[in-house]
Amino acid sequence: MKPTQKIAVSSNNHPDIPTRIVDNYNRKNENSNYNYQKRAHHTNQLREIVELWDNYKEYNLNQKVYDADGNQIDFNLFFKKVQEAQLDKAVHIYYGQAYCRYFNNDSSQSLILNYSGPAAWLNGVNAKPQVIINPTTFENARCKTLFDNLKRYADRWEKDHTSSQSYFELYYLGNFEIKILKSKKKIISFNYSESQFPKCLLIQPNPKN
């Protein structure tokens, strides 16, 4: 199976992410000026990168990823499973099982987005990466449907913490930081630009049993 689409990848929020994804079946000419590439909306780009990676894993395709300087990047180095990675400030596509829950004492219907398993930070902090999200941020980014889907997952999680349908696979394009709460507790938080953050997320439902 061959990839059917070539895309350009760029982000003002994360300038060091790959800027070109090209499949080697169509790159006949090493001097190509990449005129055949299609530039897509950022949200679709993340989805397409994940789809290409899925194809890469399933069919062992020889797809190539390039950074802004034209250097090839290994798919397997760019994708990091949260529960297995030593988190630092490097930008990757992080993935893993996640869930949403309601943020207590908040009238704005904000949610807490959590990865399910703990991750290790380089300085020894071990916690589930999390972030508080609110509907206004998603509406301003024209990602209201994504927030509505996350809210539905929060409803499911409130009803049944044990069901696989209360969880989902979360892909996050970005990095993390350590925050210290008022209680002095250290947490691992998503590090993001509010205006771009919703476009750096992709969720995939778990298969039904």
Buried (B, 14 or more C-beta within 10 A) or exposed (E): EEBEEBBBBBBEBBEEBBBBBBBEEEEEEEEEEEEEBEEBEBBEBBBBBBBBBEBBEEEEBEBBBBBEEEEEBEBEEBBBEBBEBEBEEEBBBBBBBBBBBBBEEEEEEBBBBBBBBBBBBEEEBEBBBBBEBBBBBBEEBEBBEBBEBBBEBBEBBEEEEEEEBBBBBBBBBBBBBBBEEEEEEBBBBBBBEEEBBBBBBBBEEEEEE
